[in-house]
Amino acid sequence: MSLEDHVEELASDLDVDKEEVRRDLENLVEYSVPMDEAKQSLRRKYGGDSGGSGGTPSSKAIGEVTTDDSNVTVTAVVLTSGRRSIQYNGEQHVIREGQLADESGTISYTAWDGFEGDLEPGQTVRFGNAGVREWDGRPELNLGQSTDAEVVDETLDVDADVGGESALADLEPGDRGITVEVRVIECEEKVIDGRDGETTILSGVLGDESGRLPFTDWEPHDTIEEGASVRIEETFVREFRGAPSVNVSEFSTVTPLSEPVSVTEDAPRMRIREAVESGGQFDVELVGNVIEIRDGSGLIERCPDCGRVVQNGQCRTHGAVEGEDDLRTKAILDDGTATVTVILDDELTERVYGGDLEDAREHARDAMDKEVVADRIAERVVGHEYVVRGSLSVDEYGANLNATEFAEADDDPAARASNFLKGVDA
């Protein structure tokens, strides 16, 4: 059925002016409310049958809400509340989003333009007729113009922190309304092709005592600069190459801190299987044996336009090109639990090869074979144990770690084996 058909049906069933129904229905659909849910909402609004759901939505504990629910009533504590600007049908809209909690659990929410109500962290609010949608496989509350919100004088014993203050290591993609106190470790200005044309952003790395994460500041704040310690309020977290990424927006507040934030110098050490099953890690340390050097290692050629590896004079993006020489190593690391491909850039490859790019070119010319460069690398690293630090990404093609550090292990193998076996027994 077309939207007009739905309007005709509702106006006829409810005996309500068609133009009024059209306006309400278009507004709900515009904000991504499913058609069936939107129609049920209007039936309740105008006093009609909600389509078998029994009129007033049932009251539920958050832990009982499922993706099969259409509308519910919940009473919950507002844990976090953050604003974000989105573009829908060519127009800008400001939404509020965050998390709610009661004694049974937590749930995320999105409040659209038409929602009227308080959403301050720490408040206990009764949400009547809140829509439910599936988001990332879990239920999420959709708060719109049909949702009644009332602050109530009720204390709930929730097992969650109010306010959104978090350490970097505890952040997960999908977190909203978050506050962090961090030091800006790296920061650079970039010009990207945004939705409104060329846009200047800041990107880099944040750190605290728990770890490090990448960030993007979509509306560059003057207080975010390399070396600065800042408190950033009202951020949201997205996934970037399998790991959390902090996003700073025009609604974020960035305040300089008088005391510098301490930043850990170490990356968390994980077993390879654990790291891979996490889906990605921005900064992680792995230990294992190099069991193989993969094809595409040694002296390679890259496209001068996009930097992709050129094979047989062909770039996947730009076709036939004159490739530029470079050095790279793709090593398979195995710790007994799983394997990962460790990618070494030109500087790390020079160290394991024992020479620079010009040395590699001369080596290949003398042998009349580029493969001798990869062969020498294999001779030096295969069968040896290494400590590797870098950024791990996992996709349908496997797990890859872009290394920032690659050093032969010097700790006691017996002690590490004992610790490993303890972990297995646990």
VEXDO-811058 format. One record per atom (N, C-alpha, C): x, y, z. Coordinates in steps of 0.02 Angstrom, whole numbers, plus 50000, padded with zeros to 5 digits. Layout:
<atoms>
XYZ/...
</atoms>
This chain:
<atoms>
500414994050000/500005000050000/500435006350000/500205011449965/500555017749965/500375021550028/500755026950043/500605030950102/499895033750097/499685035750037/499015038550029/498485033350046/498615026950028/498135021650044/498075020850120/498645021150156/498635020650229/498255026550259/498355032550231/497995038450255/497245037550247/497035035150187/496325034050174/496035029150224/496395023750237/496145018550283/496065021350353/496575024950377/496545027550445/495995032850452/495965037450404/495455042750408/494755039850409/494645034550369/493995031350367/493835027650432/494325023750457/494215019850518/494115024250579/494485029750582/494495033950642/494015039850639/493725040950578/493285046650568/493625053250587/494235054050559/494655059850572/494815063150506/494915069750507/495085073450446/495695070350412/495635069150347/496165065750310/496825069750310/496775076250303/497385080350302/497755080050368/497385079750422/497705079150488/498045072450496/497715067150472/498015060450475/498645060250432/498605063150371/499185063050326/499775066650359/499645072350388/500185076150419/500515072150476/500105069050519/500385065150574/500765059050549/500475055650500/500785049450475/501445051050439/501455056250398/502075058150364/502615060050414/502425063350469/502915065350519/503225059250553/502815054250569/503085048250601/503535044250554/503305043450492/503705039550444/504355043150428/504335049750426/504935053650411/505485052250461/505295050850523/505775049550575/505895042150586/505805038350532/505995031250529/505565026750574/504975029050594/504515024650630/504205019850580/504245013250591/503945008550544/503205009950533/502955008550473/502275010350455/501765007250503/501835000750518/501344997550563/501345000950631/501945002550657/501985005850722/501685012850719/501815016450663/501535023150655/500775023050655/500495018050619/499765017550617/499465015850685/499785011350721/499545009750788/499565015850833/500095019850826/500165025850866/499595030750853/499415031550789/498875036150772/498195033450794/498115026850792/497485023950816/497395025450891/497945024850929/497915026451000/497775033851011/498115037950970/498035045250977/497315047450968/496985044450917/496305046550901/495775042150932/496005037650978/495515033851017/495245027650983/495585025450929/495355019450894/495695013250919/495525007550892/495835001150909/496545001150884/497014998950925/497714999050906/497914993150864/497434989250841/497604983750797/497754977350834/497404976250889/497494969950925/497954970350984/498254976050996/498724976451051/498384978451116/497714979851111/497344981051172/497324988151195/497464993051153/497425000051172/498055002451205/498025003551271/498585006351308/499175001351308/499775003651291/500354999251292/500474996551362/500684990351367/500794987251432/501424990051464/501414990551531/502004992651569/502474986751574/503114988051561/503604982751563/504244985151597/504594980351628/505274981651650/505714981751589/506254985551591/506694986151533/506954979351511/507114975051559/507364968451542/506874964051506/506224966051508/505704962151474/505544964651404/505804970451386/505654973351320/506034969451267/505684967551214/506004963851159/505854967351093/506184965051041/506074967950975/505394966050946/505034961450979/504364959650957/503844964650982/504024968751032/503564973851057/503504979551006/502924982551003/502834988450960/502854994751002/502484994951057/502465000651102/502424998251173/502765001651219/502774999651289/502765005851333/502645004751397/502715009951448/503255007551496/503745011851508/504285009951554/504415015851601/504655014151660/504885019051709/505625017751720/506045022951707/506755021751707/507145028051727/507765026851748/508225032351763/508595034151699/508645040551685/509035042851627/509775042551646/510145038151612/510865037551626/511265042751588/511125043351523/511495048051481/511005051451432/511205057451411/510795061151363/511265065351320/511275063851256/511705067651210/511315069751148/511525075351119/511205077751058/511645076050998/511305075250942/511665073950879/511255076650821/511605079350772/511265081850713/511285076650658/510715075150628/510685070350574/510345073650514/510455070850456/510135073250396/509635068050371/509015070250362/508495065550339/508065069150287/508005065950229/507615068950174/507855076050158/508515076950160/508815083350141/508755088750194/508495087150254/508435092150307/508815090050368/509055095050406/509415093750468/508925092950526/509045087950567/508635086850626/509095085550686/508905088050743/509285086850804/508915081750846/509245076350862/508945071050903/509315070650969/508975067751018/509295066051082/509345058451086/509885056251115/509975048951121/510405047451181/510325041451207/510715039451266/510475032751292/510525031951358/510335025651389/509885026851449/509425022051460/508985021951517/509115015551556/508925015551620/509015009451660/508485008951714/508305002751730/507925001351791/508264995451825/507924992451874/508244986951912/508394980851868/508054980351810/508114974351770/508634974851714/508874980951699/509374981451645/509384988451615/509714988951558/509774995451523/509514994751451/509355000451421/509125000651352/509305007451324/509475007551260/509615013951227/508975017051202/508995023651189/508405027051164/508615032351113/508145034051071/508205039751025/507575043951032/507655050451045/507095055051052/507085059650991/506545059450953/506505063250891/506235070350903/506225074250850/506035081350855/505365082350891/504885077950878/504215078950906/504155077250979/504665074351009/504625072151079/504665078151126/504215078351175/504225083651225/504305080451293/504855081951326/504975079051392/505675080351416/505785079551481/506445080551510/506865074251502/507495075251487/507955069651480/508625071551512/508595073151576/509205074951612/509465068951650/510115067451645/510395061751682/510225062151756/510015056551784/509825056151854/509085056451867/508695059051819/507975059351827/507655052351820/507135051251858/506715045351847/506105047551808/505995044351751/505475046551704/505035040651686/504385042051685/503915037051659/503775038751586/503945034151541/503835035051470/503235030951449/502695034351432/502095030851408/502065030651333/501875024851306/501815024051234/502475025351197/503005022251222/503655022751189/503705017351135/503885019351075/503965014451022/504585010151032/504575004251004/505144999651009/505364997850938/506004998550925/506274996350862/506904992150875/507124988550825/507734984650831/508324988750806/508844989050846/509444992750828/510044988450846/510434986450795/511024982350806/510834975850842/510254973150824/510044966750851/509714967050919/509654973050948/509364973851014/508784978851012/508334978451061/507784983251062/508034990151083/507734995251054/507875002251072/507215005951075/507165010651122/506555014551128/506565020451080/506015021351045/505915027051000/505435031851034/505675037751052/505255042551086/505055047951037/504405048651026/504155053550977/503595057651005/503225060750960/502685065250981/502115061551015/502065054951005/501535051051037/501735048451105/502375049751124/502625047251189/502495052451243/502195050151298/502105054551357/502685053351405/503005058651427/503555058051474/503395062151536/503465058951594/503315062251657/503855060651708/504175065851735/504665064851788/504285062751851/504515057251882/504165054651940/504635054652000/504335055252059/504715055252121/504785048052144/505235044552112/505335037452127/506075035852122/506325032052169/507025030152169/507105022952146/507495021952093/507615015252067/508335013252082/508415007052104/509075004452120/509385001452057/509735005652018/510005003351954/510735001651961/510934996451926/511634994251926/512004997351867/512035003951866/512365007551811/512535014651835/513055017451806/513275024151826/512865029351788/512675034651824/512305040151795/512785045651773/512655048451714/513045054151692/513505052851633/513685046651622/514065045051562/514815045951567/515095047251627/515815047951632/516135041051623/516645040751581/516925034251563/517665034651549/518005029151563/518705028351540/518695025851468/519205027451431/519225025451360/519155017951351/519465014051395/519445006751387/518745003851395/518295007651426/517625005051439/517125007051384/517335011151336/516875013451284/516725007951234/516115008051208/515905003251157/515535006951102/515585004551039/515195007750986/514455008051003/514145013750991/513445014651008/513335018551072/513865019651113/513785023751173/513625030951153/513185034151191/512995041151175/512975045151240/513065051751234/513045056051292/513615054751340/514195053151314/514765051051354/515215057051372/515525056751431/516015061751452/516675058251466/517225060951438/517885058151450/518365063651469/518865062051509/519425066551524/520055063351496/520365066651448/520885063451407/521435068451390/521995065651367/522515069751337/522515068551262/522595073851224/522625073251151/523345071251132/523415065051110/524085062451094/524285064351023/523835063550977/523955065550908/523365069550883/523485074550840/522945078550814/523155081650748/522755080750697/522885083950633/522245086450601/522315091650562/521745094450527/521685091350459/521075089450439/520945086350375/520375089850340/520395089750274/519835092250235/519525086250200/518885085050213/518545079250184/517965081650141/517715077150100/517135078550058/516515076650098/516245081450136/515675080050180/515015080750144/514475080050182/513805080150152/513625087050125/513985092350150/513865099150125/514455101850086/514845097250056/515435099250019/516065098350061/516595101950044/517215101250081/517135103650153/517355099550199/517285100950271/517945099750306/518125104250351/518735103450391/518555099950456/518935094750472/518845091150535/519525090250569/519505088050631/520105086050667/520075078550679/520635075250674/520655068150691/521325066550723/521325061250762/521945059450796/521825054050847/522195054450903/522185049250954/522125052551023/521665049851064/521585051951133/521865046551179/522085048551239/522345043651287/522155045351358/522095040151400/522025041051472/522385035151505/522285034251570/522645028951605/522425022051583/521835021551551/521575014951532/521775012751462/521945017551418/522115015651350/522085021551302/522045019951237/522045024951185/521505023251133/521195028451105/520685027551053/520745033151002/520535031750940/520515037150890/519915041750903/519955047750877/519395052450883/519315056450819/518705059050810/518565063850756/518165069650786/518385075750773/518025081650794/517725084750731/517065083950725/516715086050664/516615093650660/516665097050716/516615104350718/517215106750758/517805107450727/518435108450763/518395113450820/518595110950880/518625115050940/519345117450949/519425123950964/520095126750972/520485123551030/520125120951079/520445118151138/520715111151125/520525108151069/520795101551053/521415102451011/521985101451041/522635101951007/523115097051039/523615095151002/524085090051025/524405092151091/524385087451140/524675088651205/524185091351256/523605093751235/523115096651282/522755091251321/522625092651385/522195088451427/521515091751432/520985088151414/520325091251409/519785086551436/519235089751455/518625086051474/518135087151416/517905081651386/517455082051329/516785079051350/516275083151350/515595081051369/515155080451308/514675075951312/514175074851260/514505072451195/514865067051200/515155063851141/514755057451125/514865054751066/514575048251050/515125043851019/515005037351019/515525032551001/515295028550941/515715028550889/515585024450830/516115019050824/515995014450778/516495009250764/516935011350707/517595010750716/518065012250664/518555006450658/518505002750602/518924996850591/518874991950649/518264991050673/518154986050725/518264988450795/518494994550805/518644997150872/518235003450884/518125005250948/517755011350963/518145017550940/517775022750920/518065029150900/517645034650931/517965039350965/517625044850999/517445050250948/516815052450948/516595057550902/516375063750940/516675069450922/516525075850952/516115079950903/515555082750926/515105086250880/515025093550900/514585097050864/514455104050880/514115104850947/513825099450973/513495099751038/513955097951096/514555095451080/515025093551132/515335099751166/515455099051230/515795104251268/516505101851283/516995105951264/517695104151275/518005109251322/518235106851381/518495111351433/519215109451448/519685114251446/520385112751464/520425110751538/520865105951554/520975103851623/521615107051649/521605108851713/522195112051742/522755107051755/522575100751768/523065095551780/523105090851720/523715089051699/523775084551641/523485077651656/523175074651606/522905067951613/523475062951601/523535058151647/524045052951639/523825048051585/524305046151544/524165041551488/524615035451495/524315029651492/524705023551495/525165022951435/525765020551447/526235019451392/526175012451363/525795008151396/525735001251375/525074999851340/525084995051296/524464992551265/524264986151301/523624984651306/523414978451337/523674972451297/523954967551333/524194961551299/523634956351298/523494953651241/522954948851233/523194942751194/522854937051205/522964931351161/522644932951094/522914929951041/522684931750974/521944930050966/521734924250989/521024922450982/520574927451018/520764929351078/520364934151116/520314940751078/520884943051050/520884949351014/520454949050952/520504943450915/520124942750853/519374942350868/519204938550920/518494937750937/518184944150963/518594948850985/518334955351008/518074959450950/518274957750889/518054961350829/518514966950808/519014968550848/519484973850831/519744977350893/520374979650890/520684983250945/521094988850915/521014994950941/521405000550915/522145000050934/522274997950996/522964997551020/523034991251062/523394986251037/523434979851071/524124976951062/524334972751109/524984969451104/524874961851101/525184958651051/525144951451041/525834948451043/525874942251064/526514938551065/526414931951030/526854930350984/526794923950949/527394922650904/527374916950871/527904915050825/527714916750753/528184919450716/528074920650645/528154913950610/527624911550578/527654904950547/527704905350471/527584911350443/527594911950370/527604919250350/527914920650292/527874927250261/527424926550200/526904930550198/526404929950145/526624933250080/526304931150025/526404934549961/526234941949969/526574946049930/526464953249935/526934956549985/527444952750006/527944955550052/528574957150014/529004961050047/529654962750018/529614969149976/529914968849916/529924974549871/529284974449829/528864979449839/528214979649805/528154986249767/527604986949730/527454993249695/526764995749717/526735002449725/526095005549745/525875010449691/525215011349687/524925016249641/525115023349664/525365027549620/525555034349640/524955038649659/524355036649639/523755040649654/523415038849719/523335032249732/522965030249792/523365026149842/523975024049823/524395020349869/524245012949873/523765010549834/523615003349834/524194999549802/524254993249822/524774988949792/524594987549719/525084988349676/525004987149604/525234980149588/524834976449550/525004969749529/524994969449453/525564967349424/525624966949351/525464973549317/525684979049350/525594985649321/524884988249324/524434984849362/523734986849366/523534988649437/523224994549444/522924996549508/522174994949504/521894992349557/521184990549557/520734996549546/520975002449564/520575008549558/520745012449495/521395013149479/521605017649425/521865014149363/521805007449362/522005003849302/522755003649293/522985004149230/523695003749215/524055009949241/524555008849284/524935014449313/525675012549316/526085017649324/526805016649335/526905016349411/526985010349437/527025009349509/527655012349540/527585014249604/528155016749642/528385011549692/529045010449695/529315005349740/529195006849813/529085001549852/528995002349924/529184995749957/529244995850023/529394989750061/528814988250108/528644981850114/528114979750159/528224972450177/527994970750238/528014963750260/527334961650285/527094955850264/526484952950289/526664946250320/526684946150388/526914940250424/526334936950461/526314930350459/525804926550496/526064925150566/525704927850617/525904926950687/525434921850719/525724917050755/525334911650785/525544910950858/525044911050904/525214910150975/524914903751004/524664899350961/524364893150984/523614893550993/523334899650996/522614900251002/522294902250936/522664905950894/522414908150829/522994911450792/522864913750731/523364917250692/523094924050671/523564928550654/523394935150630/523934937250580/523744941150530/524224943750483/524484950450509/525134950750522/525454956850547/525754960550487/525564966850479/525804970750422/526304975850447/526914975450421/527454980150439/527524985250383/527554991750402/527654996950352/528374997150328/528555002150288/529225002350259/529765002950312/529645006950366/530155007850417/530285001350456/529754997950477/529854991650513/530134986250467/529924986350403/530204981450356/530944982550345/531164988850342/531884990250335/532274987150392/532004987250452/532354984550510/532434976950505/531884973450486/531934966150483/532304963850421/532294967850368/532654966150307/533404967550315/533554972850352/534264974650361/534514979450308/534074983450278/534284988250227/533694992550208/533844998050172/533315002550152/533045000850082/532625005250055/532315003949991/532825003349935/533335007549936/533845007249883/534245000749888/534374998449949/534714992049958/534294986349929/533634986649940/533194981449915/533174981549838/533154987549809/533164988049736/533804984849708/534374986549738/535014983849714/535044976249722/534774973949779/534754966749791/534344963149736/533774966049720/533344963049669/533664963449600/533994968949584/534324969549519/534884964449511/535274963649564/535834958849560/535574951749550/535024950149582/534754943349577/534264942749518/534094948449488/533584948749434/532934945449456/532774946549520/532164943649549/531974947549612/531374950549612/531154954349670/531024949949731/530894943549719/530704939149774/531274938149824/531884939749805/532444938549851/532384943049913/532044948749906/531954953249964/531494949850015/530944947249992/530484943750037/530814937450066/531224934050025/531554928050050/532034929650108/532404935250102/532854937150156/532464938750219/531904942250211/531494943850270/531264937450303/531034932650263/530794926350291/531354922750329/531954922750301/532514919450334/532654922350403/532534928850409/532704932250472/532154931850524/531524931050504/530984931450554/530594925050564/530534920750513/530134914750521/530444910150573/530024907650618/530254903250671/530454906950734/530454913550732/530634917450792/530004920250824/530054921650889/529504924150928/529544931750933/528964935150923/528964942450923/528404945150968/528554951050995/528044955151029/527834960550979/527184960650964/526944965250912/526404969750942/526454976150927/525944980950950/525664984650890/525014985950891/524714989550836/523964989550839/523654991150782/522934991650776/522664985550739/522194981950770/521924975850742/521234977050712/521144974950650/520484975250618/520294968250596/519644966850598/519394960150580/518814961150531/518854957850473/518304958050425/518224951250392/517834951050338/517694944550306/518314941450275/518844945350267/519464942750238/519954940250290/519804941250354/520244938950406/520434944550454/520944943050496/521174947750546/521854950550526/521914957150528/522544960450510/522734965450564/523374965350582/523634970150630/524154974550598/524004981050593/524494985850568/524964987650625/525584985350619/526054985750675/526364992650682/526424994850744/526815000850760/527464998850795/527474992850825/528084990250856/528134982850839/528754980650827/528874973650808/529574971850834/529584968150889/530234966650921/530264959350942/530854956450936/530934949450956/530824948851031/530454943751051/530274942851122/530904941151162/530934944051222/531504942551265/531294940351334/530624939151345/530404936951411/530484929351416/530364926751475/530474919651489/529924915451459/530084911151409/529564907051378/529204902351428/529584899651477/529274895051525/528754898551568/528924904751589/528454908451630/527834910251590/527924912151527/527344913951487/526914907851472/527234902051461/526854895851450/526444894051511/526734895151570/526374893651632/525764898251638/525864904751624/525294909451627/524764907751577/524984905551518/524504903651466/524074897751488/524404892651517/524034886751539/523554888451596/523744893251639/523294895251692/522664898351662/522764902451610/522194905551576/521744900451544/522034895151514/521644889951483/521234886151535/521554884651592/521204880951645/520624884951674/520724891751676/520194895951703/519584896051659/
</atoms>
